[in-house]
């Protein structure tokens, strides 16, 4: 059985496990409140003393409230006795912000407190209650399963830095002619930026036509805002602390290359590897030096083959975690938004990438997609272009027959600067949130989105969830309230899987075009 077939089976099993055995399982007893990090709750130390009403600051996350109260303990004006488990020392404050009591003497502190669920009445008269009661058994099952996925991800990440570094050094140095490197590099960067800008335009157009923000009901919006209110605050504060453009450019140059390699700073690693490769090419680097880097690269690829034997199990655990934590109720509330985003990603893949490989690489789209399927599956299940990079390079060299010099240069660069799927998602999301807030985006505002998202995508970390931070930056550039991220963040993890798949597909499409233009297909 082929590896991608095993991965598909693993994904299916993981999704079933996540639904049937996760916290939101319809068959498990609801015995806990599980609250998103940063959620704000109404708590009291004593339900009979109104003066002791307290609020939980968003920077102190609750992981689990358990168990749900019995009938004998909960009839105190709606207040419920719960056992609170916190992730760090917890400070409880009075309504006026003064210190009330410090709970949790240890890093993992616990306390018996009183909780009053927040019942909100919507415009249509319906009500929603927060926090949401879930299954403690399901929570612990997913907790038990999660290390399997984490182990698989750590094994893949272990080989990323040495693979990227040696691949770029070998790829650049083997080109020999520095002028050829400049020509190939300019083609690669130009294609990456062009396809990214087109992706954003597609996202804006399809969201403007479908108007997904007009069909999300008030109940869904209220529940999602309650669940992720603190998360938005944290994201906005991180965006406000982003460095200036000049600082970002300077930060691309490593002061200490060894430190960049140790910390995994991909842009710095790429800059140093390219400069080292150019230097080796300019001085006529010895065959022995290049052979050392080449052997390390081959060793990393051999390790990847071993790691991929664990892929079905790791992918099953990752999928179970996604389904269990996202839940089908959230996906149902945001179905139209997800559908519009996925439609945009599909259009971009078929039209733009199909056109690139058909006219630029003289290859049919069906043939292209068949050859890159393993890389797409890893990208989908891990939501990380960097994690998929080893398999991406393997597909390019072994399935597509792209030369090592091109694959080793174009693909590591693409994993860092080419984020077409993420850029399209930001275009759809910005339009979606604007529609929810009743804002009409002018042509100038939409052009600002195209420019900002294109530039921001260059520095986007190729790890799960990084697109949300850049989205807050894009929203701030055109005056859309960044709090709107709360409405879509529940679906972000799922959409991250789809847009990362498109990111990796774009990397390979550009690699095929560059290889064809440089006559670098291995026959």
Steps between C-alpha positions, in 0.01 A plus 500: 500500500640842402591743776244763402225236511608413854499870590146542366386203707672649806329836445160329472550295815623808687195704398267221616683467832492877555126514445404182686740524796577874527364754753202582276405137436121450493542163674717600801361648821551877529686536828727802455531856384794533262584862434719653230816671623432865569122472548346733757271343761294623793631333816437541873677372806165492682166515315322668794728805505431732210805711587729207428405468134819461301614486142774290342750713300564361155871455559429226754360210295262238638556156358228299671209549737379171648270339584164648419307568824235271641145619559578548870775755436382710211175668609653821639358764266651325200850468650666157465767346721792383285853372545738730313827375354731776376816493293694737722462709815160663478418849623133574561393864494201696626279677247692823562829328411641478855668183618256262667681173547787303356426137413721217384814478710666268249548531126193282450271641768143402582221674687133456587311802368151594380419561136195667350454399134449798274156483337463741208179590320533548126315730263266218397412420863712184513754453781851357522689389810872530558715308596404190307459170693718227353625151578789464743561145373527629144736775610734245664478263203618771260766600756623141494497489119666840447862392576490259204438789262752716686765228466444479124523880466818520709666230290419689180609835645826338615621469140365832364789734588787273386303407186422862406853617569683223313247502213547872439879486527520206258238645267660845477862379486425239233362770270856616453421821314398779739318676215291189447415503870381860469289414197341198665450684828326794333266261315416318822432811710299666219278191457448467875397866542282499187305187599458634856350829375268310265390274788397802710303647210319168451418493871356853495299434183343173610417637848351812341280291273393230750467742799555233769481759779132556430395144585673431835229503767517707819512194726812365332671840510423544871623153598824538306566848637449371855729206443792686345478852643828476691681339209421802283639734765824305507530499119437874473762575763750285310428685176547837667847386607607398148831658391524767232577415137863608537540287813348201317747543213792530741379197691542290186879532540623268777749648744596148598423234236543223757235660718265531200544129428442412865187715533353399162467858368420399142555835324843539662588141415399553136701824469813344650466177298457691172799725574713199594396320182580808289839533669582134436396539136706817455820340632445173319405302810674165522315180419577374851325796666189464286499124553488550879190721472349264244552196726334681792206582275472136391517390864209732585298353213575148627378604847183637340427158349524344847280769653236460229441144619336661804297745292165313508505487882620859544248633250216306668585662834525848347164465324332373816627807686369737230152347484472466878593861571337673206180301517241465227276759666753775429557371149125504443471863616783606269417264214445769239821684593699176480332404173578837340864485613544145374333593169751782459789267579368248245463768230854622568636145477318410178525830312828653616709194581338305218595779259854518638576131464316471167662793321814550710602139563317323213331265746135414552339600830388141562852369454639775722252436785559124486875551540474736799221322693724377790622856566143632492382241752780580743433873460128443560547292813776709662390850384868589462690569177825449690391161633402394148826626345694171518221316316456794260865479394471122469195534270675759285815297450363145481149542355529816289867440405601858581875536542642519850646847437157648420303307765757583767480870421137569407314285756668607828460860385133438422433347842587839648387765251225334294168500687232514229245302698552715809475819294173389337362411844587849625316659207186293562520553877542877473197526272301258718568692822426833329163361385414388852575849634299655216803668341535556125862476387602753235729415211783680680439291813505180296822605327648564845403146596677364190819696572508440876421128480754444220781663696393338828498154343875521436575486871220265603629215712435165333335357812135440597298809594744768383248632245277638778771743614550635149123525457482735800770711333301512173177593680676779688634645174146566369324584826299179550466412872748222574250363754323350198767230501306347792222408259722296268776371725302187583529391138859615458661167591294316240553763230870501584516145369350595164700819447829330595426236236463780244824662623695179437328445165611850397859429602509194276325675209758780502781245531368323188485825301850607606638152422346509152632850427850395612481158330550331835271198469696177545431254217 
